[in-house]
Amino acid sequence: MSVLHGRKGKAMINTYQRLKRQRDAGEIDGFTLIELLIVIVVLGILAAVVIFALGGITGQSAVAACQADGATVSTALAAFNAKNPGLMTGTAAAEQTLLTATSATTGGPFIQSWPSNLPHYRFYMDATTAGQLDVAVLPKGAVIITSTGLAYTGPGSCSTVS
């Protein structure tokens, strides 16, 4: 028993034959399934190459951002200390002082917020060493920053950012 029987079967066969004649005559242009699959595979390979090539750029951008943020905060800290000599020494809330200082009291605020590019790094001031800027760097493979940071001494402090 044939699947194609009756009027529907004959109509399908006629349609197939008509389309085949039109294609053979060059009236219908299109791509075959194999051609489309080859194009998709080639595009997939190109996308993989681009993603692999850009993988190192994100790490470099995190280092550059850390260096820029460190320069910004250290400049704000230096400006605060120049305008208010000795105010940071022995102050447990030194970190907050840079943010909340008003122009009437200390000429600030000197920064709007503490720079942070988690999960790569974050800047802060250790409460025990008032006036010292620290940077906490996330070790490769870690999910959160659990260790204490290092004193920020310049752009080289960001060399371990991943």
PyMOL commands that set and color helices and strands:
alter all, ss='L'
color gray80, all
select helices_A, chain A and resi 6-24+33-83+94-100+155-158
alter helices_A, ss='H'
color red, helices_A
select strands_A, chain A and resi 116-117+121-125+133-137+150-151
alter strands_A, ss='S'
color yellow, strands_A
deselect
rebuild
show_as cartoon
